[in-house]
Amino acid sequence: MIRLTVIIGFACISSVFTPLRGGAQERVAPFDRLTSPRITLPDDHQGAISHRHMCPESNETCRTYRAYAGHFVRNATIPPRDRELLILRTAWLSRGDYIWARHNVMGQDAGLTQMEISRITMDPNETEWTDFEAALLTAADELHTSRFVSDATWKTLAQRYSESQRREVVLIVGNYTQLSMFHNTLGAQLEPGVSGLPTEDR
């Protein structure tokens, strides 16, 4: 009886992170979004509530982390378009509304079309991505689901990326997963008129 209970419990836990049948990718569970920050903001925020206000330079930990997080935008060696595919897929998986809003714009600046951005929320193997682009999106999915990139995906990425760049893929997904946790938990707010995730994906 004890063994049966353990097996059932493991199956229930696994189902939270395992891709759904039919190719649909499981995301983090929905939650009630905060309508205002749950931390004290610096006096200079003037109504805007950006990442800079949520994690100010005056805080040593924030100062160090912002330098680390900013590195992936300023110094990534993978192509900007590829980077934005990874970030937007990670934002969608993590229900990162704030990140999606920012990188929707940055993704277009990097060469993604609005139609391509809308496809990022779909099964990468059933939409019009190249095999390599599908592998990038799948890498984000696998890291989200099992914290591991499969051999098949790793080998596809190796067709174009060096070992250093494949390492970068893992770090980018990890960084923006953490940023989503930070923004969602502390209550980062979008400025009026700025669109985040599509309503049905929030």
C-alpha positions as YAML, in Angstrom:
chain: A
units: angstrom
residues:
- id: 1
  name: MET
  ca: [0.00, 0.00, 0.00]
- id: 2
  name: ILE
  ca: [2.84, 2.35, 0.88]
- id: 3
  name: ARG
  ca: [4.58, 1.55, -2.41]
- id: 4
  name: LEU
  ca: [1.37, 2.20, -4.37]
- id: 5
  name: THR
  ca: [0.94, 5.57, -2.63]
- id: 6
  name: VAL
  ca: [4.52, 6.57, -3.47]
- id: 7
  name: ILE
  ca: [4.07, 5.59, -7.13]
- id: 8
  name: ILE
  ca: [0.80, 7.54, -7.42]
- id: 9
  name: GLY
  ca: [2.37, 10.56, -5.71]
- id: 10
  name: PHE
  ca: [5.36, 10.49, -8.04]
- id: 11
  name: ALA
  ca: [3.10, 10.26, -11.08]
- id: 12
  name: CYS
  ca: [1.11, 13.31, -9.92]
- id: 13
  name: ILE
  ca: [4.24, 15.36, -9.32]
- id: 14
  name: SER
  ca: [5.74, 14.35, -12.67]
- id: 15
  name: SER
  ca: [2.60, 15.35, -14.55]
- id: 16
  name: VAL
  ca: [3.11, 18.99, -13.51]
- id: 17
  name: PHE
  ca: [6.34, 19.23, -15.48]
- id: 18
  name: THR
  ca: [5.86, 16.70, -18.27]
- id: 19
  name: PRO
  ca: [4.76, 17.78, -21.75]
- id: 20
  name: LEU
  ca: [1.09, 17.10, -22.41]
- id: 21
  name: ARG
  ca: [0.07, 14.48, -24.94]
- id: 22
  name: GLY
  ca: [-0.41, 15.75, -28.46]
- id: 23
  name: GLY
  ca: [2.69, 17.94, -28.38]
- id: 24
  name: ALA
  ca: [1.38, 20.68, -26.08]
- id: 25
  name: GLN
  ca: [4.11, 21.93, -23.74]
- id: 26
  name: GLU
  ca: [3.29, 22.23, -20.05]
- id: 27
  name: ARG
  ca: [3.97, 25.66, -18.56]
- id: 28
  name: VAL
  ca: [4.14, 26.82, -14.96]
- id: 29
  name: ALA
  ca: [0.77, 26.78, -13.21]
- id: 30
  name: PRO
  ca: [-1.37, 29.92, -13.53]
- id: 31
  name: PHE
  ca: [-1.32, 32.28, -10.55]
- id: 32
  name: ASP
  ca: [-3.09, 35.45, -9.42]
- id: 33
  name: ARG
  ca: [-0.95, 38.29, -10.71]
- id: 34
  name: LEU
  ca: [-0.10, 41.09, -8.32]
- id: 35
  name: THR
  ca: [-1.62, 44.43, -9.28]
- id: 36
  name: SER
  ca: [1.07, 46.38, -7.43]
- id: 37
  name: PRO
  ca: [4.58, 45.67, -6.12]
- id: 38
  name: ARG
  ca: [4.86, 43.92, -2.77]
- id: 39
  name: ILE
  ca: [8.18, 45.61, -1.96]
- id: 40
  name: THR
  ca: [9.13, 49.18, -1.14]
- id: 41
  name: LEU
  ca: [10.18, 51.13, -4.23]
- id: 42
  name: PRO
  ca: [12.89, 53.82, -4.38]
- id: 43
  name: ASP
  ca: [11.65, 57.41, -4.23]
- id: 44
  name: ASP
  ca: [12.65, 58.16, -7.84]
- id: 45
  name: HIS
  ca: [10.34, 55.64, -9.51]
- id: 46
  name: GLN
  ca: [7.88, 58.43, -10.48]
- id: 47
  name: GLY
  ca: [5.04, 56.01, -11.18]
- id: 48
  name: ALA
  ca: [7.07, 53.72, -13.45]
- id: 49
  name: ILE
  ca: [7.85, 50.27, -12.05]
- id: 50
  name: SER
  ca: [10.69, 48.78, -14.08]
- id: 51
  name: HIS
  ca: [13.23, 46.10, -13.26]
- id: 52
  name: ARG
  ca: [15.58, 48.92, -12.25]
- id: 53
  name: HIS
  ca: [13.14, 49.98, -9.53]
- id: 54
  name: MET
  ca: [12.45, 46.43, -8.39]
- id: 55
  name: CYS
  ca: [16.18, 45.70, -8.05]
- id: 56
  name: PRO
  ca: [17.94, 49.07, -7.47]
- id: 57
  name: GLU
  ca: [21.63, 49.83, -7.86]
- id: 58
  name: SER
  ca: [21.75, 50.85, -4.20]
- id: 59
  name: ASN
  ca: [21.34, 47.17, -3.23]
- id: 60
  name: GLU
  ca: [24.63, 45.29, -3.55]
- id: 61
  name: THR
  ca: [23.01, 41.97, -4.47]
- id: 62
  name: CYS
  ca: [20.85, 43.67, -7.11]
- id: 63
  name: ARG
  ca: [23.83, 45.56, -8.49]
- id: 64
  name: THR
  ca: [25.76, 42.31, -8.95]
- id: 65
  name: TYR
  ca: [22.80, 40.43, -10.39]
- id: 66
  name: ARG
  ca: [21.90, 43.20, -12.84]
- id: 67
  name: ALA
  ca: [25.43, 43.10, -14.23]
- id: 68
  name: TYR
  ca: [25.11, 39.32, -14.66]
- id: 69
  name: ALA
  ca: [21.64, 39.49, -16.25]
- id: 70
  name: GLY
  ca: [22.62, 42.35, -18.55]
- id: 71
  name: HIS
  ca: [25.53, 40.34, -19.87]
- id: 72
  name: PHE
  ca: [23.15, 38.09, -21.83]
- id: 73
  name: VAL
  ca: [21.81, 41.03, -23.79]
- id: 74
  name: ARG
  ca: [25.06, 42.93, -24.30]
- id: 75
  name: ASN
  ca: [27.59, 40.13, -24.69]
- id: 76
  name: ALA
  ca: [25.84, 36.99, -25.93]
- id: 77
  name: THR
  ca: [27.77, 35.30, -28.72]
- id: 78
  name: ILE
  ca: [24.80, 33.51, -30.26]
- id: 79
  name: PRO
  ca: [22.93, 35.57, -32.89]
- id: 80
  name: PRO
  ca: [20.49, 38.12, -31.39]
- id: 81
  name: ARG
  ca: [17.55, 36.53, -33.21]
- id: 82
  name: ASP
  ca: [18.35, 33.13, -31.69]
- id: 83
  name: ARG
  ca: [18.79, 34.70, -28.26]
- id: 84
  name: GLU
  ca: [15.37, 36.33, -28.48]
- id: 85
  name: LEU
  ca: [13.74, 33.05, -29.50]
- id: 86
  name: LEU
  ca: [15.12, 31.45, -26.34]
- id: 87
  name: ILE
  ca: [14.12, 34.37, -24.11]
- id: 88
  name: LEU
  ca: [10.58, 34.66, -25.45]
- id: 89
  name: ARG
  ca: [9.96, 30.92, -25.23]
- id: 90
  name: THR
  ca: [11.27, 30.95, -21.65]
- id: 91
  name: ALA
  ca: [9.05, 33.93, -20.80]
- id: 92
  name: TRP
  ca: [6.02, 32.10, -22.20]
- id: 93
  name: LEU
  ca: [6.84, 28.90, -20.29]
- id: 94
  name: SER
  ca: [7.32, 30.86, -17.06]
- id: 95
  name: ARG
  ca: [4.34, 33.22, -17.57]
- id: 96
  name: GLY
  ca: [6.85, 36.06, -17.52]
- id: 97
  name: ASP
  ca: [4.61, 38.92, -18.61]
- id: 98
  name: TYR
  ca: [7.19, 41.64, -17.99]
- id: 99
  name: ILE
  ca: [9.94, 39.82, -19.92]
- id: 100
  name: TRP
  ca: [7.60, 39.03, -22.80]
- id: 101
  name: ALA
  ca: [6.65, 42.71, -23.12]
- id: 102
  name: ARG
  ca: [10.27, 43.86, -23.21]
- id: 103
  name: HIS
  ca: [11.54, 41.15, -25.53]
- id: 104
  name: ASN
  ca: [8.58, 41.32, -27.88]
- id: 105
  name: VAL
  ca: [10.07, 44.66, -28.91]
- id: 106
  name: MET
  ca: [13.70, 43.52, -28.69]
- id: 107
  name: GLY
  ca: [12.84, 40.40, -30.69]
- id: 108
  name: GLN
  ca: [11.49, 42.50, -33.53]
- id: 109
  name: ASP
  ca: [14.63, 44.65, -33.39]
- id: 110
  name: ALA
  ca: [16.63, 41.42, -33.70]
- id: 111
  name: GLY
  ca: [14.77, 40.39, -36.85]
- id: 112
  name: LEU
  ca: [11.75, 38.39, -35.64]
- id: 113
  name: THR
  ca: [8.44, 39.23, -37.27]
- id: 114
  name: GLN
  ca: [5.28, 39.71, -35.23]
- id: 115
  name: MET
  ca: [3.90, 36.51, -36.77]
- id: 116
  name: GLU
  ca: [7.02, 34.58, -35.73]
- id: 117
  name: ILE
  ca: [6.71, 35.93, -32.19]
- id: 118
  name: SER
  ca: [3.10, 34.75, -32.05]
- id: 119
  name: ARG
  ca: [4.27, 31.27, -33.14]
- id: 120
  name: ILE
  ca: [6.72, 31.04, -30.25]
- id: 121
  name: THR
  ca: [3.80, 29.96, -28.04]
- id: 122
  name: MET
  ca: [3.02, 26.98, -30.30]
- id: 123
  name: ASP
  ca: [4.55, 23.52, -30.68]
- id: 124
  name: PRO
  ca: [7.92, 24.18, -32.38]
- id: 125
  name: ASN
  ca: [7.72, 20.91, -34.29]
- id: 126
  name: GLU
  ca: [4.38, 21.73, -35.85]
- id: 127
  name: THR
  ca: [5.03, 25.28, -37.02]
- id: 128
  name: GLU
  ca: [7.18, 26.86, -39.73]
- id: 129
  name: TRP
  ca: [10.52, 26.92, -37.95]
- id: 130
  name: THR
  ca: [13.74, 25.56, -39.39]
- id: 131
  name: ASP
  ca: [15.10, 22.41, -37.73]
- id: 132
  name: PHE
  ca: [17.67, 24.52, -35.90]
- id: 133
  name: GLU
  ca: [15.11, 27.08, -34.68]
- id: 134
  name: ALA
  ca: [12.86, 24.23, -33.51]
- id: 135
  name: ALA
  ca: [15.84, 22.80, -31.60]
- id: 136
  name: LEU
  ca: [16.40, 26.13, -29.84]
- id: 137
  name: LEU
  ca: [12.77, 26.28, -28.73]
- id: 138
  name: THR
  ca: [12.88, 22.61, -27.74]
- id: 139
  name: ALA
  ca: [16.00, 23.24, -25.65]
- id: 140
  name: ALA
  ca: [14.04, 25.85, -23.66]
- id: 141
  name: ASP
  ca: [11.18, 23.36, -23.25]
- id: 142
  name: GLU
  ca: [13.46, 20.56, -22.09]
- id: 143
  name: LEU
  ca: [15.25, 22.77, -19.59]
- id: 144
  name: HIS
  ca: [11.88, 23.90, -18.27]
- id: 145
  name: THR
  ca: [10.47, 20.37, -18.04]
- id: 146
  name: SER
  ca: [13.42, 18.24, -16.93]
- id: 147
  name: ARG
  ca: [16.30, 20.66, -16.36]
- id: 148
  name: PHE
  ca: [18.19, 18.74, -19.04]
- id: 149
  name: VAL
  ca: [18.81, 19.13, -22.78]
- id: 150
  name: SER
  ca: [18.39, 15.83, -24.61]
- id: 151
  name: ASP
  ca: [21.19, 14.33, -26.70]
- id: 152
  name: ALA
  ca: [19.21, 14.82, -29.91]
- id: 153
  name: THR
  ca: [18.64, 18.52, -29.24]
- id: 154
  name: TRP
  ca: [22.25, 19.03, -28.12]
- id: 155
  name: LYS
  ca: [23.56, 17.45, -31.33]
- id: 156
  name: THR
  ca: [21.28, 19.60, -33.49]
- id: 157
  name: LEU
  ca: [22.56, 22.74, -31.75]
- id: 158
  name: ALA
  ca: [26.11, 21.49, -32.33]
- id: 159
  name: GLN
  ca: [25.55, 21.74, -36.08]
- id: 160
  name: ARG
  ca: [25.86, 25.51, -35.78]
- id: 161
  name: TYR
  ca: [27.02, 26.34, -32.25]
- id: 162
  name: SER
  ca: [30.35, 25.84, -30.51]
- id: 163
  name: GLU
  ca: [30.49, 24.24, -27.06]
- id: 164
  name: SER
  ca: [30.71, 27.71, -25.55]
- id: 165
  name: GLN
  ca: [27.57, 28.82, -27.37]
- id: 166
  name: ARG
  ca: [25.65, 25.72, -26.30]
- id: 167
  name: ARG
  ca: [26.67, 26.46, -22.74]
- id: 168
  name: GLU
  ca: [25.31, 29.96, -23.31]
- id: 169
  name: VAL
  ca: [21.93, 28.53, -24.36]
- id: 170
  name: VAL
  ca: [21.57, 26.84, -20.96]
- id: 171
  name: LEU
  ca: [22.62, 29.98, -19.08]
- id: 172
  name: ILE
  ca: [20.23, 32.23, -21.03]
- id: 173
  name: VAL
  ca: [17.24, 29.99, -20.32]
- id: 174
  name: GLY
  ca: [18.25, 29.72, -16.66]
- id: 175
  name: ASN
  ca: [18.70, 33.46, -16.31]
- id: 176
  name: TYR
  ca: [15.32, 34.38, -17.77]
- id: 177
  name: THR
  ca: [13.57, 31.65, -15.78]
- id: 178
  name: GLN
  ca: [14.98, 33.29, -12.65]
- id: 179
  name: LEU
  ca: [14.02, 36.76, -13.85]
- id: 180
  name: SER
  ca: [10.44, 35.58, -14.40]
- id: 181
  name: MET
  ca: [10.33, 34.29, -10.83]
- id: 182
  name: PHE
  ca: [11.64, 37.63, -9.60]
- id: 183
  name: HIS
  ca: [9.22, 39.81, -11.58]
- id: 184
  name: ASN
  ca: [6.17, 37.62, -10.93]
- id: 185
  name: THR
  ca: [6.82, 37.29, -7.20]
- id: 186
  name: LEU
  ca: [7.71, 40.92, -6.49]
- id: 187
  name: GLY
  ca: [4.99, 42.36, -8.72]
- id: 188
  name: ALA
  ca: [6.71, 44.07, -11.65]
- id: 189
  name: GLN
  ca: [4.13, 46.17, -13.51]
- id: 190
  name: LEU
  ca: [3.98, 47.11, -17.17]
- id: 191
  name: GLU
  ca: [3.66, 50.75, -18.10]
- id: 192
  name: PRO
  ca: [0.25, 51.86, -19.43]
- id: 193
  name: GLY
  ca: [-0.12, 50.95, -23.09]
- id: 194
  name: VAL
  ca: [2.56, 48.25, -23.01]
- id: 195
  name: SER
  ca: [1.32, 44.77, -23.92]
- id: 196
  name: GLY
  ca: [2.58, 41.64, -22.23]
- id: 197
  name: LEU
  ca: [1.70, 38.03, -22.98]
- id: 198
  name: PRO
  ca: [-1.42, 37.40, -25.04]
- id: 199
  name: THR
  ca: [-4.41, 37.40, -22.68]
- id: 200
  name: GLU
  ca: [-5.04, 33.66, -23.09]
- id: 201
  name: ASP
  ca: [-1.39, 32.91, -22.18]
- id: 202
  name: ARG
  ca: [-1.05, 35.03, -19.07]
...
